[in-house]
Amino acid sequence: MAALMITLVDVVVYGPIAIMLVGISGQFLRPFALTIAIATLTSLLVSFTLTPLLASKFLRPEREDDRGPMARFGDAGMRASTGSSSATRTASLFAAAPLA
C-alpha cells in the first residue's frame, strides 16, 4: 500500500509539471518530470509483478536433495560468520591476556 501511495504522489506532483509549464522552464523541466513519473510507474509495476514472481522462484521450500544457489550462498555465509566469530573470540583472549 505504501508503494502505491508513493507512486501516486510522484505522478500527481510531476505529471502537472510536465503538462503545465510553458516557455524555457517548461522545455527544460518537462523531460525530467516525465522521466520521474514514468520511472516511478514502472517501478510500481515491477514491485507488484516481477519481484513476487522471482521471490517465489528463489524462496521455494527446499528439499534436501535439491538445494538451490541461494541456499548454498546462505550456508557459506553462516560458515564464514561462525568462523569469524570464533577467530574474534580467540583474538580477544590473546589481546586481553596481558591486561590480566
ChimeraX commands (.cxc) that place a marker at each C-alpha (Angstrom):
marker #1 position 0.00,0.00,0.00 radius 0.5
marker #1 position 2.87,2.38,0.78 radius 0.5
marker #1 position 4.49,1.81,-2.61 radius 0.5
marker #1 position 1.19,2.55,-4.33 radius 0.5
marker #1 position 0.73,5.80,-2.40 radius 0.5
marker #1 position 4.30,6.99,-3.02 radius 0.5
marker #1 position 3.88,6.28,-6.73 radius 0.5
marker #1 position 0.61,8.15,-6.89 radius 0.5
marker #1 position 2.09,11.15,-5.07 radius 0.5
marker #1 position 5.02,11.26,-7.50 radius 0.5
marker #1 position 2.73,11.06,-10.52 radius 0.5
marker #1 position 0.36,13.68,-9.11 radius 0.5
marker #1 position 3.25,16.05,-8.40 radius 0.5
marker #1 position 5.35,15.55,-11.53 radius 0.5
marker #1 position 2.53,14.97,-14.03 radius 0.5
marker #1 position 1.21,18.53,-13.88 radius 0.5
marker #1 position 4.75,19.88,-14.01 radius 0.5
marker #1 position 5.23,18.14,-17.35 radius 0.5
marker #1 position 1.91,19.40,-18.69 radius 0.5
marker #1 position 1.52,22.92,-17.31 radius 0.5
marker #1 position 4.92,24.54,-17.57 radius 0.5
marker #1 position 5.48,26.65,-20.66 radius 0.5
marker #1 position 8.42,28.56,-22.03 radius 0.5
marker #1 position 12.05,27.85,-21.40 radius 0.5
marker #1 position 11.44,26.38,-17.95 radius 0.5
marker #1 position 8.83,24.04,-19.42 radius 0.5
marker #1 position 11.22,22.91,-22.12 radius 0.5
marker #1 position 13.86,22.26,-19.51 radius 0.5
marker #1 position 11.75,20.54,-16.81 radius 0.5
marker #1 position 9.26,18.57,-18.96 radius 0.5
marker #1 position 11.66,15.69,-19.78 radius 0.5
marker #1 position 12.72,15.37,-16.16 radius 0.5
marker #1 position 9.15,15.37,-14.87 radius 0.5
marker #1 position 8.08,12.77,-17.43 radius 0.5
marker #1 position 11.11,10.62,-16.62 radius 0.5
marker #1 position 10.36,10.66,-12.90 radius 0.5
marker #1 position 6.66,9.88,-13.41 radius 0.5
marker #1 position 7.27,7.05,-15.90 radius 0.5
marker #1 position 10.15,5.56,-13.89 radius 0.5
marker #1 position 8.03,5.56,-10.73 radius 0.5
marker #1 position 5.12,3.87,-12.52 radius 0.5
marker #1 position 7.48,1.28,-14.00 radius 0.5
marker #1 position 8.97,0.65,-10.56 radius 0.5
marker #1 position 5.48,0.08,-9.16 radius 0.5
marker #1 position 4.71,-2.39,-11.94 radius 0.5
marker #1 position 7.93,-4.31,-11.26 radius 0.5
marker #1 position 7.43,-4.31,-7.50 radius 0.5
marker #1 position 3.91,-5.72,-7.81 radius 0.5
marker #1 position 4.61,-8.29,-10.55 radius 0.5
marker #1 position 8.22,-9.28,-11.12 radius 0.5
marker #1 position 9.51,-9.14,-7.54 radius 0.5
marker #1 position 6.93,-11.58,-6.08 radius 0.5
marker #1 position 7.41,-13.88,-9.06 radius 0.5
marker #1 position 11.18,-14.03,-8.58 radius 0.5
marker #1 position 10.82,-14.38,-4.81 radius 0.5
marker #1 position 8.58,-17.38,-5.28 radius 0.5
marker #1 position 11.19,-18.96,-7.53 radius 0.5
marker #1 position 14.18,-18.29,-5.26 radius 0.5
marker #1 position 12.48,-18.83,-1.91 radius 0.5
marker #1 position 10.59,-22.04,-2.60 radius 0.5
marker #1 position 10.70,-24.70,0.13 radius 0.5
marker #1 position 13.97,-26.53,-0.14 radius 0.5
marker #1 position 14.35,-30.25,-0.42 radius 0.5
marker #1 position 17.38,-31.96,0.99 radius 0.5
marker #1 position 18.32,-33.50,-2.37 radius 0.5
marker #1 position 17.91,-30.27,-4.37 radius 0.5
marker #1 position 19.44,-27.21,-2.74 radius 0.5
marker #1 position 19.42,-24.09,-4.86 radius 0.5
marker #1 position 22.10,-21.44,-5.26 radius 0.5
marker #1 position 20.56,-19.16,-2.63 radius 0.5
marker #1 position 20.65,-21.93,-0.01 radius 0.5
marker #1 position 24.29,-22.67,-0.79 radius 0.5
marker #1 position 25.09,-18.95,-0.57 radius 0.5
marker #1 position 23.35,-18.75,2.82 radius 0.5
marker #1 position 25.23,-21.80,4.09 radius 0.5
marker #1 position 28.55,-20.25,3.03 radius 0.5
marker #1 position 27.63,-17.04,4.83 radius 0.5
marker #1 position 26.78,-18.93,8.02 radius 0.5
marker #1 position 30.08,-20.81,7.88 radius 0.5
marker #1 position 32.00,-17.56,7.37 radius 0.5
marker #1 position 30.14,-15.90,10.24 radius 0.5
marker #1 position 30.80,-18.80,12.59 radius 0.5
marker #1 position 34.46,-18.90,11.64 radius 0.5
marker #1 position 34.93,-15.16,12.07 radius 0.5
marker #1 position 33.21,-15.12,15.47 radius 0.5
marker #1 position 35.47,-17.88,16.80 radius 0.5
marker #1 position 38.53,-16.08,15.37 radius 0.5
marker #1 position 37.39,-12.84,17.02 radius 0.5
marker #1 position 36.91,-14.63,20.33 radius 0.5
marker #1 position 40.42,-16.12,20.13 radius 0.5
marker #1 position 41.96,-12.77,19.22 radius 0.5
marker #1 position 40.14,-11.11,22.12 radius 0.5
marker #1 position 41.54,-13.66,24.56 radius 0.5
marker #1 position 45.09,-13.07,23.33 radius 0.5
marker #1 position 44.62,-9.29,23.45 radius 0.5
marker #1 position 43.19,-9.38,27.00 radius 0.5
marker #1 position 45.84,-11.77,28.36 radius 0.5
marker #1 position 48.48,-9.06,29.01 radius 0.5
marker #1 position 45.90,-6.97,30.88 radius 0.5
marker #1 position 45.28,-9.66,33.49 radius 0.5
marker link #1:1,2 radius 0.2
marker link #1:2,3 radius 0.2
marker link #1:3,4 radius 0.2
marker link #1:4,5 radius 0.2
marker link #1:5,6 radius 0.2
marker link #1:6,7 radius 0.2
marker link #1:7,8 radius 0.2
marker link #1:8,9 radius 0.2
marker link #1:9,10 radius 0.2
marker link #1:10,11 radius 0.2
marker link #1:11,12 radius 0.2
marker link #1:12,13 radius 0.2
marker link #1:13,14 radius 0.2
marker link #1:14,15 radius 0.2
marker link #1:15,16 radius 0.2
marker link #1:16,17 radius 0.2
marker link #1:17,18 radius 0.2
marker link #1:18,19 radius 0.2
marker link #1:19,20 radius 0.2
marker link #1:20,21 radius 0.2
marker link #1:21,22 radius 0.2
marker link #1:22,23 radius 0.2
marker link #1:23,24 radius 0.2
marker link #1:24,25 radius 0.2
marker link #1:25,26 radius 0.2
marker link #1:26,27 radius 0.2
marker link #1:27,28 radius 0.2
marker link #1:28,29 radius 0.2
marker link #1:29,30 radius 0.2
marker link #1:30,31 radius 0.2
marker link #1:31,32 radius 0.2
marker link #1:32,33 radius 0.2
marker link #1:33,34 radius 0.2
marker link #1:34,35 radius 0.2
marker link #1:35,36 radius 0.2
marker link #1:36,37 radius 0.2
marker link #1:37,38 radius 0.2
marker link #1:38,39 radius 0.2
marker link #1:39,40 radius 0.2
marker link #1:40,41 radius 0.2
marker link #1:41,42 radius 0.2
marker link #1:42,43 radius 0.2
marker link #1:43,44 radius 0.2
marker link #1:44,45 radius 0.2
marker link #1:45,46 radius 0.2
marker link #1:46,47 radius 0.2
marker link #1:47,48 radius 0.2
marker link #1:48,49 radius 0.2
marker link #1:49,50 radius 0.2
marker link #1:50,51 radius 0.2
marker link #1:51,52 radius 0.2
marker link #1:52,53 radius 0.2
marker link #1:53,54 radius 0.2
marker link #1:54,55 radius 0.2
marker link #1:55,56 radius 0.2
marker link #1:56,57 radius 0.2
marker link #1:57,58 radius 0.2
marker link #1:58,59 radius 0.2
marker link #1:59,60 radius 0.2
marker link #1:60,61 radius 0.2
marker link #1:61,62 radius 0.2
marker link #1:62,63 radius 0.2
marker link #1:63,64 radius 0.2
marker link #1:64,65 radius 0.2
marker link #1:65,66 radius 0.2
marker link #1:66,67 radius 0.2
marker link #1:67,68 radius 0.2
marker link #1:68,69 radius 0.2
marker link #1:69,70 radius 0.2
marker link #1:70,71 radius 0.2
marker link #1:71,72 radius 0.2
marker link #1:72,73 radius 0.2
marker link #1:73,74 radius 0.2
marker link #1:74,75 radius 0.2
marker link #1:75,76 radius 0.2
marker link #1:76,77 radius 0.2
marker link #1:77,78 radius 0.2
marker link #1:78,79 radius 0.2
marker link #1:79,80 radius 0.2
marker link #1:80,81 radius 0.2
marker link #1:81,82 radius 0.2
marker link #1:82,83 radius 0.2
marker link #1:83,84 radius 0.2
marker link #1:84,85 radius 0.2
marker link #1:85,86 radius 0.2
marker link #1:86,87 radius 0.2
marker link #1:87,88 radius 0.2
marker link #1:88,89 radius 0.2
marker link #1:89,90 radius 0.2
marker link #1:90,91 radius 0.2
marker link #1:91,92 radius 0.2
marker link #1:92,93 radius 0.2
marker link #1:93,94 radius 0.2
marker link #1:94,95 radius 0.2
marker link #1:95,96 radius 0.2
marker link #1:96,97 radius 0.2
marker link #1:97,98 radius 0.2
marker link #1:98,99 radius 0.2
marker link #1:99,100 radius 0.2
view
